[in-house]
Amino acid sequence: MARGCKAAAPLPGGIGVAEATLTALLTGRADGAVGGRIDIRTGQVLTQRESDVLRLLALRYSNKEIARELLISAATVKKHTVSLYQKLHVGGRREAVEKATALGYLTE
């Protein structure tokens, strides 16, 4: 271990934080607390919940429908969409879906 670095507590499964971060960067997936995907080009991480909202945006669900589907409030959906727009550098849901598809966040 490098001098001055402290060992991190292992994550579930016995892997360390640095190893988990490296694995996430190499595979484009992050597990555990983040649970989303990493765009290696921008370093932006989508949380699992943002990924869920994005998937439903792609299906043209309204915020109210997304809230009902995910068992969260419409205000929470709004917070997730705003976060998605910022991370994807877009201005709206259609543009978010298009860019997310181009970046590989949405498949099918």
KEKOL-303357 format. One line per field, with one value per residue: residue in three letters; chain; x, y, z of N, C-alpha, C in turn. Coordinates in steps of 0.001 Angstrom, whole numbers, plus 524288, in hexadecimal, padded with zeros to 5 digits. Example, Ala and Ser with C-alpha at 12.3 -4.5 7.8 and 13.67 -1.06 7.14 Angstrom:
r = (ALA|SER)
c = (A|A)
n.px = (83386|83232)
n.py = (7E9C6|7F736)
n.pz = (81E78|81BA8)
ca.px = (8300C|83566)
ca.py = (7EE6C|7FBDC)
ca.pz = (81E78|81BE4)
c.px = (83390|83264)
c.py = (7F31C|8001E)
c.pz = (81E78|81EBE)
***
This chain:
r = (MET|ALA|ARG|GLY|CYS|LYS|ALA|ALA|ALA|PRO|LEU|PRO|GLY|GLY|ILE|GLY|VAL|ALA|GLU|ALA|THR|LEU|THR|ALA|LEU|LEU|THR|GLY|ARG|ALA|ASP|GLY|ALA|VAL|GLY|GLY|ARG|ILE|ASP|ILE|ARG|THR|GLY|GLN|VAL|LEU|THR|GLN|ARG|GLU|SER|ASP|VAL|LEU|ARG|LEU|LEU|ALA|LEU|ARG|TYR|SER|ASN|LYS|GLU|ILE|ALA|ARG|GLU|LEU|LEU|ILE|SER|ALA|ALA|THR|VAL|LYS|LYS|HIS|THR|VAL|SER|LEU|TYR|GLN|LYS|LEU|HIS|VAL|GLY|GLY|ARG|ARG|GLU|ALA|VAL|GLU|LYS|ALA|THR|ALA|LEU|GLY|TYR|LEU|THR|GLU)
c = (A|A|A|A|A|A|A|A|A|A|A|A|A|A|A|A|A|A|A|A|A|A|A|A|A|A|A|A|A|A|A|A|A|A|A|A|A|A|A|A|A|A|A|A|A|A|A|A|A|A|A|A|A|A|A|A|A|A|A|A|A|A|A|A|A|A|A|A|A|A|A|A|A|A|A|A|A|A|A|A|A|A|A|A|A|A|A|A|A|A|A|A|A|A|A|A|A|A|A|A|A|A|A|A|A|A|A|A)
n.px = (8034E|801BD|80997|8040D|7F9E9|7EDDF|7E85C|7DC84|7D006|7CB0F|7C1B1|7B4CF|7B66D|7C0CD|7C7CB|7D048|7CE83|7D456|7D64B|7CC10|7C932|7D02B|7CCF5|7C2D0|7C4FC|7CA29|7C2C0|7BA2A|7B1FD|7AC73|7ABA8|7A51A|7A413|7A2EE|79F19|79CB4|7A020|7AC5B|7B134|7BC20|7C0FF|7BD6C|7BD3F|7B45E|7AAC6|79F91|795B2|78F57|784B1|78386|785B9|77D0F|774FD|777DB|7768C|76BA3|768F7|76BFE|76441|75C68|756CB|74F97|75348|74CE0|7494A|752D4|75559|74D4F|74FA5|759BA|7581F|759D8|759CF|75451|75A2B|763ED|7663F|76753|7706C|7779D|7771A|77ACE|78505|78891|7880D|78FBC|798C5|7992F|79A01|79178|78510|77AFB|77133|76FF5|77935|7801B|77E01|78113|78BE0|78F3D|78D5C|79478|79DB1|79D92|79836|78DF8|78855|782E5)
n.py = (7FB6A|808EB|812CE|81A4C|81871|813C2|80787|803BA|8005A|7F3C7|7F15C|7EB60|7DE1B|7DE21|7E47C|7EF78|7FD8F|8033D|7FB55|7F900|80268|802D4|7F9CF|7FCF0|8055C|80028|7F90E|7FEFC|7FEB3|800E1|7FBE6|7F920|8039F|80B91|806F8|80944|80D45|81039|81A28|8197F|82121|82AD7|8296B|829CD|824F6|81D67|81B8F|8100B|81228|81AF2|8161B|80F7E|816EE|81B8E|81319|81241|81C0A|81ABD|81433|81B01|81E16|82645|82F8D|82DC1|82396|81E47|81FEB|81A45|81020|80E52|80F99|8193E|82716|830FA|839F6|83628|83065|838BE|83D56|8356D|83580|83F93|83E8D|836CA|83C61|843EC|83DB4|838FA|84165|8467C|84C1F|84863|83DF8|837AB|839C7|83615|82B54|828EF|82B6C|824EC|81B3C|81B90|81BA4|811EC|80FB3|80CD2|8019B|7F8B2)
n.pz = (80000|7FD37|8033B|80D55|80A97|80F01|81255|80CEA|811FE|80F1B|804F1|803C7|8008B|80158|7FBC1|7FA16|7FAC8|7F32C|7EBE4|7E903|7E45E|7DBE1|7D686|7D3FA|7CD37|7C519|7C180|7BFA8|7C642|7D2AD|7DF52|7EB7F|7F42F|7ECB6|7E321|7D8B4|7CBA5|7C5A8|7BDBB|7B705|7B12D|7B517|7BFB2|7C566|7CDEB|7CDF8|7D6E3|7DC03|7DCFA|7D689|7CD1D|7CCA9|7CBCD|7C254|7BB6D|7BBB3|7B7FA|7ADC8|7AA86|7A992|7B26E|7BB12|7C529|7CDAE|7CBB2|7CC29|7D696|7DB72|7D7CB|7DBFB|7E64D|7EB81|7EE58|7E5D0|7E62B|7E8FA|7E016|7D932|7DD4E|7DAFE|7CFFF|7CDB0|7D16C|7CA8E|7C104|7C2CD|7C3F4|7BA35|7B400|7AED7|7AAC4|7AC26|7AD1A|7A3C3|79E62|7A5E5|7A5C6|79B85|79BDF|7A3EE|79F83|79733|79D02|7A12F|7AA41|7A9C1|7A4C7|79B85)
ca.px = (80000|804CB|80A5F|8004B|7F4A7|7EB84|7E549|7D6E1|7CD08|7C928|7BC2F|7B2A5|7B921|7C644|7CB47|7D13F|7CC26|7D767|7D557|7C6BB|7C937|7D2DC|7C979|7BE8C|7C6F9|7CB7D|7BE28|7B5F2|7ADC7|7ADD2|7A824|7A504|7A139|7A1B4|79B70|79B69|7A3F7|7B02F|7B2F5|7C1C2|7C2A0|7BC35|7BDAD|7AF4E|7A859|799E9|79418|78B8D|77F8B|783A8|78545|77792|771EE|77951|773F4|76614|768A8|76C61|75F1F|758EA|753A7|74F82|75585|748FB|7496C|757CE|754CE|749F5|7527F|75E41|75659|75C45|7568C|75550|75E6D|768CB|76723|7693E|775DE|77AB8|77770|77E56|78A47|789CE|78903|794CC|79CE4|7995F|79A90|78D05|78118|775D0|770CC|770FD|77ED2|782AA|77D6A|7845F|79165|79026|78D96|79966|7A1EF|79D1E|79560|7890E|788E1|77E49)
ca.py = (80000|80DB8|8156F|81E76|816AC|81056|80348|80495|7FBCC|7F0E5|7F16D|7E613|7DACE|7DE1B|7E79F|7F4AF|801EA|80460|7F71C|7F9A7|806E9|8012F|7F632|8000A|80846|7FC99|7F665|802A8|7FDCC|801B4|7F8F3|7FAE1|80860|80E9B|803AB|80B27|80C7B|81469|81B87|81A2C|8260B|82F64|82816|82A80|8202E|81D6A|8181C|80C19|8149E|81E17|81262|80DD6|81B53|81C0D|80ED4|8138F|82086|81892|811ED|81F8F|81EAF|82B74|82F7C|82B66|81DF4|81C57|81FEC|815DC|80B4B|80DA9|81073|81DFD|82BA3|833AE|83DAA|8331E|82F57|83DA6|83DE1|831AE|8373A|84417|83C68|8343F|8406C|8464A|839E7|837EE|84679|84717|84FAA|84617|83841|83539|83A4B|83293|825F8|82872|82B62|8202D|816E8|81C14|81A53|80C7F|80F06|80A28|7FDA4|7F5A0)
ca.pz = (80000|7FCE4|80831|80E57|80943|812DF|8101A|80D47|813C4|80A8C|80395|803C3|7FCC1|802C8|7F883|7FC24|7F7F4|7EE7D|7E826|7E715|7E0D9|7D723|7D3CB|7D1C7|7C8BE|7C0D5|7BF78|7BE97|7CA03|7D827|7E2AC|7F0E1|7F581|7E80E|7E054|7D389|7C78B|7C52A|7B87F|7B7B2|7AEB4|7B856|7C531|7C7E9|7CFD6|7CEB7|7DB21|7DA52|7DC8E|7D1C6|7C8CC|7CC8B|7C9B7|7BCD8|7B899|7BB3D|7B471|7A880|7A956|7A94B|7B727|7BD79|7CA6F|7D123|7CAB2|7CE32|7DC4C|7DCD5|7D68C|7DF65|7EBAE|7ED8E|7ED3E|7E0DE|7E73D|7E8CF|7DA80|7D701|7DEF3|7D7F6|7CA88|7CD8A|7D202|7C58F|7BD13|7C3F1|7C2DB|7B495|7B164|7AB4F|7ACBB|7ACD3|7AD3F|79EA2|79D73|7A9AB|7A3CF|796DF|79D57|7A710|79BC1|79467|7A0A2|7A2BC|7AF33|7A873|7A0B4|79A1A)
c.px = (8037E|80521|80666|7FAB6|7F2AD|7E865|7DF81|7D443|7CAF1|7C349|7B9FF|7B53D|7BEF9|7C9E2|7CBD4|7CED5|7CF1C|7D67C|7CFE5|7C66C|7CBC4|7CF6B|7C50A|7C055|7C807|7C6B1|7B9C5|7B158|7AFD3|7A9DC|7A849|7A1E9|79FA1|79DCF|79A20|79F96|7A788|7B160|7B8C2|7C38F|7C1B6|7BCF4|7B891|7ACFB|7A27C|798BE|79040|78634|77F49|7832C|77FAA|77426|772FC|7769F|76E24|76539|768BF|7673E|75AD5|7551D|753D8|75210|751D8|748F3|74E75|75788|7519B|74CDB|756E5|75CFF|7594A|758BD|757F7|759C0|763B9|76A22|76981|76EFC|7796E|77B48|77B1C|78403|78C11|78B2E|78E59|7993C|79D8C|79A1A|7965C|788F1|77BC5|775D3|771E5|776D1|781E8|7827F|780EC|78A27|792B9|79083|792D1|79E11|7A1B5|79A7A|79043|78A16|783A9|77CB7)
c.py = (804D7|81050|819DE|81CF6|8130F|80C20|80475|7FF9C|7F8F6|7F18D|7EBEE|7E2E6|7DAE4|7E156|7ED10|7F8DD|80310|80042|7F7A0|7FE26|8057B|7FD87|7F92C|80304|804BC|7FA10|7FA17|801E7|7FEDF|7FECF|7FB3B|7FFCE|80B73|80BAE|80564|809EC|8112A|8153E|81CE1|81F57|82AC3|82E5E|828AA|8253B|82101|819B6|8141B|80E99|81824|81A9A|81079|81213|81BE8|817E9|81018|8186C|81EAC|81617|81611|81FF0|82460|82B0B|82CD3|82574|81B7A|81BEE|81B35|810AA|80A2F|80E73|814EA|82290|82E03|837A6|83AEA|831B8|8342D|83E76|83A3B|83372|83BEB|84247|839C5|83848|842F1|84296|838E1|83CE9|84739|84A95|84D47|84032|835A0|83547|836AA|82CF2|8251D|82807|8267B|81B67|816F7|81A87|814BA|80B95|80C23|80659|7FAFF|7F6A3)
c.pz = (80000|80238|808C1|80CFC|80D8A|8101A|810EA|80F38|80F02|809D4|80410|7FF72|7FD90|7FF5D|7FADC|7F8B2|7F2F1|7EA4D|7E5C9|7E333|7DBAE|7D3EE|7D130|7CCF9|7C418|7BE5F|7BDFA|7C235|7CF73|7DB70|7E828|7F18A|7F0B1|7E4B3|7DADA|7CF90|7C737|7BF6E|7B904|7B554|7B235|7BE1C|7C827|7C95B|7D02F|7D32C|7D8F9|7D982|7D7BB|7CCFE|7C83C|7CA21|7C3E2|7B97D|7B7C0|7B7E6|7AEC5|7A6C3|7A92C|7ADE6|7B8DF|7C2D6|7CE46|7D084|7CCCC|7D41F|7DE19|7DC0F|7DA71|7E52E|7EE58|7EC3B|7E7F4|7E18D|7E710|7E330|7D7F4|7D868|7DBD7|7D24B|7CA03|7CDF4|7CCF5|7C165|7BDE3|7C280|7BD09|7B15D|7AD35|7ADE3|7ADB6|7AC43|7A80B|79D79|7A114|7A7B8|79F10|79856|7A074|7A38D|798E1|797DF|7A28C|7A7FE|7AE52|7A409|79FE9|794B4)
***
